Amino acid sequence: MTDTHAADPADRREDLVARLLEHCGHMCVTGDEDEIATAMVDRYTHLGERVQRVGNSVVVGEAADCRPLVLLVGHLDVVPPTDDDREPRVETVDGEEAVIARGASDMKAGNVVAMRAFEDLSLRRSSPFTLALLLYAGEEGPGEGNELRDVLAAVPWLAETTLAVVLEPTDGEVQVGCLGSLHAELTFPGQQAHSARPWHGENALTAAGTFLTELHDDHLREVVIDDITYVDVWSATQAWTPGLGPGDVRTTRPVRNVIPGAFTLNLNLRFAPSRSATEAEAEVRARVGGRAEVTVVDAVPGAPPRLDDAIVQEFVSAVGAEVAAKQAWTDVARFAEIGVPALNYGPGLTGQAHQRGEYVPVDAMVDADERLQRFLRGDHGAADGRAS
């Protein structure tokens, strides 16, 4: 353990870079997090901390005293690397020193800032908060593989959390709440026929044209909640016509001289947290009308901004960063399910998430590290005036 908040700025910078290079060096593609989870267990067991492992997720610390509990949260997994970011390294990007590695922005830099704060014993002793660390698996994959809900069920004292800080990439903003997400398959009916004689059938693909044109022209809608602007986004993300052989219609090759008797597209609605998943489904069905069969395949609610919570106001005041909506779904929604206030704040760049050659500026890590520790030290009047 260290006394990091009093460290020389140059030492802080060097320490953050070294930590991130080490953290990004572990294998941790979604579904393959055992190595990094084991490394986290070994690290904190060696440091004498209480460690609980749930699957490939790790909880460090405990709610052991009467101080309010602040939970520092990050996911361990990343999407598959590319040749441009497979080897962690430091380079200059657009004139700035940056760490290049898969997961550097999404969200290993956030993990490192959280870990550095948690490992500072002096900070933890003097803080008005009890600190705990939660690093979980499966965030980048399908919802059923996300282990956060399992962790929250297996470690009951996490429900006592006063504030969960999810260190997802936010470009240094405090991004409150999150969008909900719904995926629905819309199947437009037709009648299969020979493409030389289409009048013997009905082309399901072109029958969907009117709806697709409407979607192209009207797919963004602003929704304001507590003076925070979210954007509903309606997107067609996949489409397919059925093949003539057995198997999944998305993997069976269609025949090119056959008028398709069905055309299916995946509609992804990202909706503001003003509505439930059930209400979002009703909106989709009303918009489609009788033009297609609607099958909802996945739906998760968002989370409200909770700017009226005193602890959220304290965080915003202390870090002094711009406040904005989280224009995505994140696991603050999982905390909302159990009534725990949560927000997104991290050094990563949203525009670098899942990019080739993914990187994070070192200056962004240094800034987030200082601002987060300002909140954790209780310096809630020390913001620099950037909060909005």
N, C-alpha and C positions, 0 to 999 in steps of 0.2 A: 504494500500500500504506500501511497505517496501523499505529499502535501502539494497538490498541483495548482490550486488557485493562487498561491503566492509565488509561483514560479516566474522566472524571467521570461519575457515574451518570446525570445529566441528559443529558449528551452521548450516552451509550450508548443511552438511550431514544429520543432524537431521531434518532440514526443508524439504529436498527433500524426505526423507523416510515418514514423516508425510503426506506430500502432496500426495504421490503416494498411500499410504494406503487409504486415503480418496477418491481419484479419482477412485480407483479400487473397492470401496465399493458401487458404484452406479450400478443399473441394466442397461445394455446397450448392450444386444445381438442384432445383426442386425435385424432391424424392430421393436425394442422395446427401442428406444433411448429417448423417451419423458422424462423420469425421469432425466436422466443426462443432457439433453438439458435444462430442466427447472432449474436444479441446477446451470448450467453455467450462465443462464440469471439472476437468483437471485443473484449470487455471484457478477457479474460485475455491475449490476444495483445498488447494495448496495455500491459498491466501486465508484460509480459516473461516470462510463464509458458509452460511447455511445454503445448501444447494438442493433443489428438487428438479429431477428430470421427468418430463412427461413426453413419451415418444422421443422425438428429436428436438424437443423444446426444453428450455432451461429457465428456472426461476431462481434468482439469487437474492438473499436477504429475507427479512421477515418483519411483520408488523409487531414489534416487540415492546414499544413504549407508547406513551400517550400522545406523541406528536402526530400531526396529520401525515398520512402516507402519500408520497409521490412516487409513481411508478414510471420508470424510464423504459420505453418499449421499442423493440425493433425486430425485424424478421431476419433470419439467418440465410435464407435461400436466395438464389439469383437465377435469372434465365441463362440458358447455355451461352458460354463465351464464344467469341470470334477470334480469329487470328490477330486482330488489332488490339485485343484487350485481355488475352489469355495470360500474359506474363505481367504481374504488377510492377510498375516502374514510375519514376518521377521524370517528367518532361515539362517543357515550356509550351503552353497552348494559348494562342492569341495573346502572347506577351505575359502570361501569368504562369507561375509555378503550379503544376497540377499533378495529382496522382491519377494514373491511367490504369484501370483494372476493371474486369467485369464485377459489377456491383458497387463500384466506387461511389457513385451518386445514389444508387437505388439498391440497398440503403446502408452500405457498410460504413460510410462516413458518419451517418447518424448513430450507428451502433458504437463506433469508436468514441464519439463525443459523450454518449451515455455511459460507456464503460469507464472512461477517464474520470467523469464526475463521481460515479459510484465508488471508485477505488481510492478516492481522496478522503482518508480518514479524518483529517482536520476539518474538511468541509462537512462531512457527515456529523461530526461531533457538534459543530457550531450551528448547523442548519436548523431552522424552525420546523423542518420536515424530517420524517423517517424516509429513507430512500430504499427502493428495491429495483431490481433489474429483471426484465422479462425479455428473453430472446427466443423467438418461436419459429417453427418450421412451416413450410407449405403455403406461404402467402402468394407466391407467384403462379401457383397452379390452380386447378379447379377448386371450387369452394369446399367440396367435401374433404379435400386433403389439407385444408388450413387447420392447423392444430391449436389455434388460439382459443377457440371455444372449449376444446378438451382441457386445455390448461386452466381456464377460468373455472371449469367444473371440478377439476382435481385439486385445486389449491384454493379452498374457500375463503381464506383471508384476503385474497386479491379483491374481493367485493367490497372491502373496507377502504379501498383507495379513494383518496380525496381528489386527486387529479392524475390522469394518465397522459403522459407526454409521448406521443408516437412520433419518432424521429424520421419519418418519411421525408423524401426530398421535397422541399417547399420553396427553394430559391431564397431561403433566409426569411421568408414571411411567416407569420403565424396564420396558418390556414385552418379555419374553424369548420366544424361539421364535416359532412361529406355527402356526395350524391348517392342515391340508390341506383341499382342497376337491374335491368330486366332484359332477358333474352327470350325472344319468341320466334318460332318458325311459322312463317306465313306461307301456306300452300295454295296457289292459284290453280283452279281446275281447268282442264281442257279435254280434248279428245284426240288420241294418238292417230296419226295418219301418215301416208307417204308424202315426203316433201315436194314431189312433183305434182301431187294432187291435194293441196292443203284444204280444198273445199270439202273434202271428205271428213275433215276433223275440225278441231278448234285449237289454235296455238296458245297453250297456257303461258308461254314465255312472253309473247307480245301482249297478251291479255293483262299482264301485270304492269304494262307501260304507264298507264294513267296514274296508278298509285306511286310508281317510282318517280315519275315527274313531279307529283305533289311533294314527295319526300325530299327531292332535290331542291325544290323551291322553298320549302317550309320545314326546316329541320332544327332551327335554333329558337329557343324561347327563354327570355330572361325571367327569373323569379327572385324577388327580393324578400329576404327574411331578416328581420332585425337590422336593416340597413346593409346587409351583406347580399351581394348579387351572385346568385348561382345561374347556370345556364342549362336548361333542359336540352338534351341532344338526342335526336332521332337518327340512327345510322343503319343502313343496310350494309352488313359486313361480310356476308357470304351468300352464295346462291348456287343452285344446282337443279338439273333436270334428271329424271330417273333413267337408268340404263334398262336394257332388256333382259339382263341376266339376274341370277340370284345374288343376294347380298345387300349391303347397305347402299341406298340410292346415291350416297355421296361418294362412294368408292367404285361403284360399277360404272364402267365407261359408257356414256350415252352413244347412240348410233347417230351419225351426223346427217343421214337422209331421212330421219324420222321426226315428224312434227311432235313435240313433247306433249304428252297428255297431262302433265303436271309440272309446275314450276314452283320451287320453294326457295324462299330467302330467309336469312337470319336477320331479324330486326333487333338492334340493341338500343333500348331507351335508357339513357342516363337521366335520372329525374331528381329534382331538388327535394330536400328533406321536408318539404311542406306536405308531402303525401306519403301514404303507406304503399307497400308493394301491391296490396290488393287494389288500391285506388289507381295506381299506375297501370295495372293490368286492364282495368275497366277503361282507361283512356285509350289504350292500344286497341281494344276490341271495338270501341266506339269509332275510332278513326278508320279502321279497316272496314268496318261494316260487314256486309255480306259478300265482299269481293274475294275473300280468301278464308280458309280454315286457319284458326289461330291456336297454336299449341305453345304454351309457356313452358320453357325448359329450365329456366333458372331465374330467380328473383330474390333480391336482397334489399332491405330498406336502407336508407341513408341515415344520417345523424344530424340533429339540429345544431346550430352554432353555439348555443348555451352562453352567449355573451353576458347574460344577466347573472351568471354564477360568480360569486365573489372571488373564487380561486382562479377562474379564467381571467377576470379583470386584473387580479394581482400579477398573473403571468404576463399579460399584455403590457402592463405598466412597467414591469421589471425589465423585460427584454427590449422594449422600445422598438420593435420591428413593425412593419406594415401588417395590417390585418386584412385578410381576404378569405374568400370561400375556397374550400378544397374542391376543385373541379375534377373529381374522380371519386371512386369508392375506396375507402381505407378501413382499417380495423378499428377506427374510432367508433364505427357502427356496432362492433361487438361489445364495446364498453357501454354504449348507449343502451343496449339490450338489458344490461344488469344495473342500469341507473348510475353508472360512474361517469363523471365529467371527463372529457378527453378532448385533445386538440392535436393538430399536426404541426411540428416545428422541427426542421432539420436543415443541414448545410448543403444537401445534395441539390443538383440542378434538375428540375422536372424535365427539361428538354434533353437531358442526357440519359434518362431512363431507357434501358433496352437498346441504346444506340451502339453501333460499332465503334470501337475505340472509346468506350465510356470513360469519363473522367470527372473529377471534382477539383475545383480550385482549392489550394491550400489555404488561401486567405478566407474562403468561406467557412472552412472548418474552424479556423482560429476565431473568427467572429462569433460563430454559433457556440463554441466552447465557452467563450467569455460571457456571452449573454445568458446562456442557460445557467451557468454558475452564479451569475448575478441574482437570478430568481431563487436558486437553491440556497444562497446565503441569506436571503430575506431582504435584499437591497431593493425593495419595491418602489422606492422613490428615486432610483438612480438612472432611469431611462434617459435617452438622449433626445427625446422629443419626436421620434419618428413614428410613434404609434398613432394609429388613426381609429 
